[in-house]
Amino acid sequence: MAQLITLRTGLAARDGALSYLRDSLKLSLRAFMNRQTTVGWLQLLNSHPLYRELVQIYPMMVYKIYRPYLSDALSCAQRLTVIEDHYRFVLRHGLGPLTVQAARAPMILGEVQGKSGRGYQLEMHAVAPLEREGELMLRLLQDGERVFSTSFVFFQGERGMALGVGCMQGPQDDEGQQRIKEATRDLHGLRPKNLMVYLLRQLGHAYGCDQLRLVGNANRTARTALRKGKVHADYDALWQELDAQLRPDGDYQLACAPLTEPDMATIPSKKRSEYRKRHETLQALAAILQAGLQAPRLTPVAGAPLRDFSAAEPAGATHDDNYQSALA
């Protein structure tokens, strides 16, 4: 019988007795304050082999619902719902193997060449890093060096599936800022942060999502970094530039949409070649992302749960609704 995942599983990576004790107390308090959600969370983590593999790779996954996640507008119970929605989506679309592989080590999905001849790669991560901002992370690299990252998650929105974006992050050091400038020139004027949004809009559209849900400045989950003044990116300005709509909760929304060719009739003739090459580069990167997710090796995981994890326990599991034993 597989060993039961409990809250203590999340402490396995902690070094030192003091660190273990401190985190154990914090985790127990948060779980006590969210008892019903905690039981549902542990039932979810014990409901399918995919979760067991991910927790084994990254034990601190157990912490996810007790920390700010995706948007500070979400409660603990809503975080659980979002994460449950995401992994149901992953299993339904056969993305379980990709998720495990990307959680173990970064996956290079493919590469395009810039006009200078430099290579630009798309790299996928899962679960961590940027674990507070989503479950999957897409990174643009320049010859293996980070240019820009975005973290996202699939979840059920008001009008269908949505793709939640919790992070748009570029390097802060001078060398990293120089790479962003070089990449913009090399990709025919396509700014990396805009590129990432275009790719996610296309990805969401391809998977039947209605909209992107974009975290606003006030709802960012990097609380400590914000307090220390280490966060400089203005998400609101980017979302407004892209004509996203402000939501009552402080986040933004933007319709998912396929890539569309620029209207050459409205572009000065001397700039048309650059616009055409920019669009071709964007199409190539979108195709790489789509092909990477739909590779033949990514077959559906057998026994994928559909909705109610508490209705049926996996074979060999012991049913236990008692909160105290859930903490064991």
Contacts in CASP RR format, 6 or more apart in sequence:
PFRMAT RR
TARGET T0000
AUTHOR 0000-0000-0000
METHOD contacts of the structure
MODEL  1
MAQLITLRTGLAARDGALSYLRDSLKLSLRAFMNRQTTVGWLQLLNSHPL
YRELVQIYPMMVYKIYRPYLSDALSCAQRLTVIEDHYRFVLRHGLGPLTV
QAARAPMILGEVQGKSGRGYQLEMHAVAPLEREGELMLRLLQDGERVFST
SFVFFQGERGMALGVGCMQGPQDDEGQQRIKEATRDLHGLRPKNLMVYLL
RQLGHAYGCDQLRLVGNANRTARTALRKGKVHADYDALWQELDAQLRPDG
DYQLACAPLTEPDMATIPSKKRSEYRKRHETLQALAAILQAGLQAPRLTP
VAGAPLRDFSAAEPAGATHDDNYQSALA
1 316 0 8 1.000
2 49 0 8 1.000
2 52 0 8 1.000
2 316 0 8 1.000
2 317 0 8 1.000
4 46 0 8 1.000
4 317 0 8 1.000
4 318 0 8 1.000
5 42 0 8 1.000
5 45 0 8 1.000
5 46 0 8 1.000
5 51 0 8 1.000
5 52 0 8 1.000
5 55 0 8 1.000
5 62 0 8 1.000
6 42 0 8 1.000
6 326 0 8 1.000
6 327 0 8 1.000
6 328 0 8 1.000
7 27 0 8 1.000
7 28 0 8 1.000
7 31 0 8 1.000
7 38 0 8 1.000
7 42 0 8 1.000
7 62 0 8 1.000
7 326 0 8 1.000
7 327 0 8 1.000
8 24 0 8 1.000
8 327 0 8 1.000
8 328 0 8 1.000
9 55 0 8 1.000
9 59 0 8 1.000
9 62 0 8 1.000
10 27 0 8 1.000
10 55 0 8 1.000
10 59 0 8 1.000
10 60 0 8 1.000
10 61 0 8 1.000
10 62 0 8 1.000
10 63 0 8 1.000
11 20 0 8 1.000
11 23 0 8 1.000
11 24 0 8 1.000
11 27 0 8 1.000
11 59 0 8 1.000
12 59 0 8 1.000
13 59 0 8 1.000
13 60 0 8 1.000
14 20 0 8 1.000
14 23 0 8 1.000
27 63 0 8 1.000
27 66 0 8 1.000
28 327 0 8 1.000
30 66 0 8 1.000
30 76 0 8 1.000
31 38 0 8 1.000
31 66 0 8 1.000
31 326 0 8 1.000
31 327 0 8 1.000
34 65 0 8 1.000
34 66 0 8 1.000
34 76 0 8 1.000
34 77 0 8 1.000
35 323 0 8 1.000
36 77 0 8 1.000
37 65 0 8 1.000
37 76 0 8 1.000
37 77 0 8 1.000
37 80 0 8 1.000
38 323 0 8 1.000
38 326 0 8 1.000
38 327 0 8 1.000
39 321 0 8 1.000
39 323 0 8 1.000
39 326 0 8 1.000
40 80 0 8 1.000
40 309 0 8 1.000
40 310 0 8 1.000
41 65 0 8 1.000
41 80 0 8 1.000
42 326 0 8 1.000
43 309 0 8 1.000
43 310 0 8 1.000
44 51 0 8 1.000
44 80 0 8 1.000
44 83 0 8 1.000
44 84 0 8 1.000
44 87 0 8 1.000
44 309 0 8 1.000
45 51 0 8 1.000
45 52 0 8 1.000
45 55 0 8 1.000
45 61 0 8 1.000
45 62 0 8 1.000
46 52 0 8 1.000
46 314 0 8 1.000
46 317 0 8 1.000
47 305 0 8 1.000
47 309 0 8 1.000
47 313 0 8 1.000
47 314 0 8 1.000
48 87 0 8 1.000
48 91 0 8 1.000
48 301 0 8 1.000
48 303 0 8 1.000
48 304 0 8 1.000
48 305 0 8 1.000
48 314 0 8 1.000
49 301 0 8 1.000
50 87 0 8 1.000
50 90 0 8 1.000
50 91 0 8 1.000
50 96 0 8 1.000
50 99 0 8 1.000
50 100 0 8 1.000
50 301 0 8 1.000
51 87 0 8 1.000
53 100 0 8 1.000
53 103 0 8 1.000
54 61 0 8 1.000
54 99 0 8 1.000
54 100 0 8 1.000
54 103 0 8 1.000
54 126 0 8 1.000
54 127 0 8 1.000
55 61 0 8 1.000
55 62 0 8 1.000
57 100 0 8 1.000
57 103 0 8 1.000
57 104 0 8 1.000
57 127 0 8 1.000
58 103 0 8 1.000
58 127 0 8 1.000
58 128 0 8 1.000
58 131 0 8 1.000
60 128 0 8 1.000
60 131 0 8 1.000
61 127 0 8 1.000
61 128 0 8 1.000
61 131 0 8 1.000
64 79 0 8 1.000
64 83 0 8 1.000
64 131 0 8 1.000
64 132 0 8 1.000
65 76 0 8 1.000
65 79 0 8 1.000
65 80 0 8 1.000
65 83 0 8 1.000
66 76 0 8 1.000
67 132 0 8 1.000
67 221 0 8 1.000
68 74 0 8 1.000
68 132 0 8 1.000
68 221 0 8 1.000
68 223 0 8 1.000
69 79 0 8 1.000
69 82 0 8 1.000
69 83 0 8 1.000
69 132 0 8 1.000
69 133 0 8 1.000
69 134 0 8 1.000
69 221 0 8 1.000
70 79 0 8 1.000
70 82 0 8 1.000
70 132 0 8 1.000
70 133 0 8 1.000
70 134 0 8 1.000
70 153 0 8 1.000
70 164 0 8 1.000
70 166 0 8 1.000
70 215 0 8 1.000
70 221 0 8 1.000
71 166 0 8 1.000
71 213 0 8 1.000
71 215 0 8 1.000
71 216 0 8 1.000
71 219 0 8 1.000
71 221 0 8 1.000
71 249 0 8 1.000
71 251 0 8 1.000
72 218 0 8 1.000
72 219 0 8 1.000
72 220 0 8 1.000
72 221 0 8 1.000
72 223 0 8 1.000
73 219 0 8 1.000
73 249 0 8 1.000
73 250 0 8 1.000
73 251 0 8 1.000
74 82 0 8 1.000
81 155 0 8 1.000
81 156 0 8 1.000
82 153 0 8 1.000
82 155 0 8 1.000
83 135 0 8 1.000
83 153 0 8 1.000
84 309 0 8 1.000
85 154 0 8 1.000
85 155 0 8 1.000
85 156 0 8 1.000
86 134 0 8 1.000
86 135 0 8 1.000
86 153 0 8 1.000
86 154 0 8 1.000
86 155 0 8 1.000
87 135 0 8 1.000
88 304 0 8 1.000
88 305 0 8 1.000
88 306 0 8 1.000
88 307 0 8 1.000
89 95 0 8 1.000
89 154 0 8 1.000
89 155 0 8 1.000
89 161 0 8 1.000
89 207 0 8 1.000
90 96 0 8 1.000
90 99 0 8 1.000
90 135 0 8 1.000
90 154 0 8 1.000
91 300 0 8 1.000
91 301 0 8 1.000
91 303 0 8 1.000
91 304 0 8 1.000
91 305 0 8 1.000
92 300 0 8 1.000
92 304 0 8 1.000
92 306 0 8 1.000
93 207 0 8 1.000
93 300 0 8 1.000
94 298 0 8 1.000
94 299 0 8 1.000
94 300 0 8 1.000
94 301 0 8 1.000
94 304 0 8 1.000
95 293 0 8 1.000
95 298 0 8 1.000
96 298 0 8 1.000
96 301 0 8 1.000
97 297 0 8 1.000
97 298 0 8 1.000
97 299 0 8 1.000
97 301 0 8 1.000
98 107 0 8 1.000
98 124 0 8 1.000
98 126 0 8 1.000
98 292 0 8 1.000
98 293 0 8 1.000
98 295 0 8 1.000
98 298 0 8 1.000
99 126 0 8 1.000
99 127 0 8 1.000
99 135 0 8 1.000
99 136 0 8 1.000
100 126 0 8 1.000
101 107 0 8 1.000
101 126 0 8 1.000
102 124 0 8 1.000
102 125 0 8 1.000
102 126 0 8 1.000
102 136 0 8 1.000
103 125 0 8 1.000
103 126 0 8 1.000
103 127 0 8 1.000
103 128 0 8 1.000
106 123 0 8 1.000
106 124 0 8 1.000
106 125 0 8 1.000
106 139 0 8 1.000
107 123 0 8 1.000
107 124 0 8 1.000
107 125 0 8 1.000
108 121 0 8 1.000
108 122 0 8 1.000
108 123 0 8 1.000
109 121 0 8 1.000
109 122 0 8 1.000
109 123 0 8 1.000
109 124 0 8 1.000
109 288 0 8 1.000
109 289 0 8 1.000
109 291 0 8 1.000
109 292 0 8 1.000
110 121 0 8 1.000
110 122 0 8 1.000
110 288 0 8 1.000
110 292 0 8 1.000
111 119 0 8 1.000
111 120 0 8 1.000
111 121 0 8 1.000
111 122 0 8 1.000
111 288 0 8 1.000
112 119 0 8 1.000
112 120 0 8 1.000
112 281 0 8 1.000
112 284 0 8 1.000
112 285 0 8 1.000
112 288 0 8 1.000
113 119 0 8 1.000
113 120 0 8 1.000
114 120 0 8 1.000
114 186 0 8 1.000
114 187 0 8 1.000
114 281 0 8 1.000
115 185 0 8 1.000
115 186 0 8 1.000
115 188 0 8 1.000
115 277 0 8 1.000
116 182 0 8 1.000
116 185 0 8 1.000
116 186 0 8 1.000
117 186 0 8 1.000
118 142 0 8 1.000
118 143 0 8 1.000
118 182 0 8 1.000
118 186 0 8 1.000
119 142 0 8 1.000
119 143 0 8 1.000
120 140 0 8 1.000
120 141 0 8 1.000
120 142 0 8 1.000
120 147 0 8 1.000
120 183 0 8 1.000
120 186 0 8 1.000
120 187 0 8 1.000
120 285 0 8 1.000
121 140 0 8 1.000
121 141 0 8 1.000
121 144 0 8 1.000
122 138 0 8 1.000
122 139 0 8 1.000
122 140 0 8 1.000
122 141 0 8 1.000
122 285 0 8 1.000
122 288 0 8 1.000
122 289 0 8 1.000
123 138 0 8 1.000
123 139 0 8 1.000
123 140 0 8 1.000
123 141 0 8 1.000
124 136 0 8 1.000
124 137 0 8 1.000
124 138 0 8 1.000
124 139 0 8 1.000
124 292 0 8 1.000
125 136 0 8 1.000
125 137 0 8 1.000
125 139 0 8 1.000
126 135 0 8 1.000
126 136 0 8 1.000
126 137 0 8 1.000
127 135 0 8 1.000
129 137 0 8 1.000
130 137 0 8 1.000
130 149 0 8 1.000
130 151 0 8 1.000
130 167 0 8 1.000
130 169 0 8 1.000
132 221 0 8 1.000
132 222 0 8 1.000
133 151 0 8 1.000
133 166 0 8 1.000
133 167 0 8 1.000
133 215 0 8 1.000
133 221 0 8 1.000
134 151 0 8 1.000
134 152 0 8 1.000
134 153 0 8 1.000
134 164 0 8 1.000
134 166 0 8 1.000
134 167 0 8 1.000
135 152 0 8 1.000
135 153 0 8 1.000
136 151 0 8 1.000
136 152 0 8 1.000
136 153 0 8 1.000
137 149 0 8 1.000
137 150 0 8 1.000
137 151 0 8 1.000
137 152 0 8 1.000
137 167 0 8 1.000
138 149 0 8 1.000
138 150 0 8 1.000
138 151 0 8 1.000
138 152 0 8 1.000
138 196 0 8 1.000
138 199 0 8 1.000
138 200 0 8 1.000
138 289 0 8 1.000
139 146 0 8 1.000
139 147 0 8 1.000
139 148 0 8 1.000
139 149 0 8 1.000
139 150 0 8 1.000
140 146 0 8 1.000
140 147 0 8 1.000
140 148 0 8 1.000
140 149 0 8 1.000
140 183 0 8 1.000
140 192 0 8 1.000
140 195 0 8 1.000
140 196 0 8 1.000
141 147 0 8 1.000
142 179 0 8 1.000
142 182 0 8 1.000
142 183 0 8 1.000
142 186 0 8 1.000
145 176 0 8 1.000
145 179 0 8 1.000
146 170 0 8 1.000
146 171 0 8 1.000
146 176 0 8 1.000
146 179 0 8 1.000
147 170 0 8 1.000
147 171 0 8 1.000
147 176 0 8 1.000
147 179 0 8 1.000
147 180 0 8 1.000
147 183 0 8 1.000
147 192 0 8 1.000
148 168 0 8 1.000
148 169 0 8 1.000
148 170 0 8 1.000
148 180 0 8 1.000
148 183 0 8 1.000
148 192 0 8 1.000
148 193 0 8 1.000
148 195 0 8 1.000
148 196 0 8 1.000
149 167 0 8 1.000
149 168 0 8 1.000
149 169 0 8 1.000
149 170 0 8 1.000
150 165 0 8 1.000
150 166 0 8 1.000
150 167 0 8 1.000
150 168 0 8 1.000
150 169 0 8 1.000
150 196 0 8 1.000
150 197 0 8 1.000
150 200 0 8 1.000
151 165 0 8 1.000
151 166 0 8 1.000
151 167 0 8 1.000
151 169 0 8 1.000
152 163 0 8 1.000
152 164 0 8 1.000
152 165 0 8 1.000
152 166 0 8 1.000
152 200 0 8 1.000
153 163 0 8 1.000
153 164 0 8 1.000
153 166 0 8 1.000
154 161 0 8 1.000
154 162 0 8 1.000
154 163 0 8 1.000
154 164 0 8 1.000
154 207 0 8 1.000
154 209 0 8 1.000
155 161 0 8 1.000
155 162 0 8 1.000
155 164 0 8 1.000
155 213 0 8 1.000
156 162 0 8 1.000
157 210 0 8 1.000
157 211 0 8 1.000
157 213 0 8 1.000
159 210 0 8 1.000
159 211 0 8 1.000
160 209 0 8 1.000
160 210 0 8 1.000
161 207 0 8 1.000
161 208 0 8 1.000
161 209 0 8 1.000
161 210 0 8 1.000
162 209 0 8 1.000
162 210 0 8 1.000
162 211 0 8 1.000
162 212 0 8 1.000
162 213 0 8 1.000
162 253 0 8 1.000
163 200 0 8 1.000
163 203 0 8 1.000
163 204 0 8 1.000
163 207 0 8 1.000
163 209 0 8 1.000
163 211 0 8 1.000
163 212 0 8 1.000
163 213 0 8 1.000
163 256 0 8 1.000
164 212 0 8 1.000
164 213 0 8 1.000
164 214 0 8 1.000
164 215 0 8 1.000
165 197 0 8 1.000
165 200 0 8 1.000
165 212 0 8 1.000
165 213 0 8 1.000
165 214 0 8 1.000
165 215 0 8 1.000
166 214 0 8 1.000
166 215 0 8 1.000
166 220 0 8 1.000
166 221 0 8 1.000
167 215 0 8 1.000
168 193 0 8 1.000
168 196 0 8 1.000
168 197 0 8 1.000
168 233 0 8 1.000
168 235 0 8 1.000
168 238 0 8 1.000
169 233 0 8 1.000
170 176 0 8 1.000
170 180 0 8 1.000
170 192 0 8 1.000
170 193 0 8 1.000
170 233 0 8 1.000
171 177 0 8 1.000
171 179 0 8 1.000
171 180 0 8 1.000
172 230 0 8 1.000
172 232 0 8 1.000
180 191 0 8 1.000
180 192 0 8 1.000
183 192 0 8 1.000
184 190 0 8 1.000
184 191 0 8 1.000
184 192 0 8 1.000
187 195 0 8 1.000
187 278 0 8 1.000
187 281 0 8 1.000
188 274 0 8 1.000
188 275 0 8 1.000
188 277 0 8 1.000
188 278 0 8 1.000
188 281 0 8 1.000
189 274 0 8 1.000
189 278 0 8 1.000
190 278 0 8 1.000
190 281 0 8 1.000
190 282 0 8 1.000
193 238 0 8 1.000
194 242 0 8 1.000
195 282 0 8 1.000
195 285 0 8 1.000
197 212 0 8 1.000
197 238 0 8 1.000
197 242 0 8 1.000
197 254 0 8 1.000
198 259 0 8 1.000
198 282 0 8 1.000
198 286 0 8 1.000
199 282 0 8 1.000
199 285 0 8 1.000
199 286 0 8 1.000
199 289 0 8 1.000
200 212 0 8 1.000
201 212 0 8 1.000
201 254 0 8 1.000
201 255 0 8 1.000
201 256 0 8 1.000
201 257 0 8 1.000
202 256 0 8 1.000
202 257 0 8 1.000
202 258 0 8 1.000
202 259 0 8 1.000
202 286 0 8 1.000
202 289 0 8 1.000
202 290 0 8 1.000
203 286 0 8 1.000
203 289 0 8 1.000
203 290 0 8 1.000
203 293 0 8 1.000
204 212 0 8 1.000
204 256 0 8 1.000
205 256 0 8 1.000
205 257 0 8 1.000
205 258 0 8 1.000
206 258 0 8 1.000
206 290 0 8 1.000
208 256 0 8 1.000
209 256 0 8 1.000
210 255 0 8 1.000
210 256 0 8 1.000
211 253 0 8 1.000
211 254 0 8 1.000
211 255 0 8 1.000
211 256 0 8 1.000
212 244 0 8 1.000
212 253 0 8 1.000
212 254 0 8 1.000
212 255 0 8 1.000
212 256 0 8 1.000
213 251 0 8 1.000
213 252 0 8 1.000
213 253 0 8 1.000
214 235 0 8 1.000
214 239 0 8 1.000
214 244 0 8 1.000
214 251 0 8 1.000
214 252 0 8 1.000
214 253 0 8 1.000
214 254 0 8 1.000
215 221 0 8 1.000
215 235 0 8 1.000
215 251 0 8 1.000
215 252 0 8 1.000
216 235 0 8 1.000
216 236 0 8 1.000
216 239 0 8 1.000
216 250 0 8 1.000
216 251 0 8 1.000
216 252 0 8 1.000
217 234 0 8 1.000
217 235 0 8 1.000
217 236 0 8 1.000
218 250 0 8 1.000
219 249 0 8 1.000
219 250 0 8 1.000
219 251 0 8 1.000
220 226 0 8 1.000
220 231 0 8 1.000
220 235 0 8 1.000
222 231 0 8 1.000
225 231 0 8 1.000
236 252 0 8 1.000
239 252 0 8 1.000
239 254 0 8 1.000
240 252 0 8 1.000
242 254 0 8 1.000
243 254 0 8 1.000
244 252 0 8 1.000
244 253 0 8 1.000
244 254 0 8 1.000
245 252 0 8 1.000
245 253 0 8 1.000
245 254 0 8 1.000
246 252 0 8 1.000
247 253 0 8 1.000
259 279 0 8 1.000
259 282 0 8 1.000
259 283 0 8 1.000
259 286 0 8 1.000
261 279 0 8 1.000
262 275 0 8 1.000
262 276 0 8 1.000
262 278 0 8 1.000
262 279 0 8 1.000
264 272 0 8 1.000
264 275 0 8 1.000
264 276 0 8 1.000
267 275 0 8 1.000
313 319 0 8 1.000
320 326 0 8 1.000
END
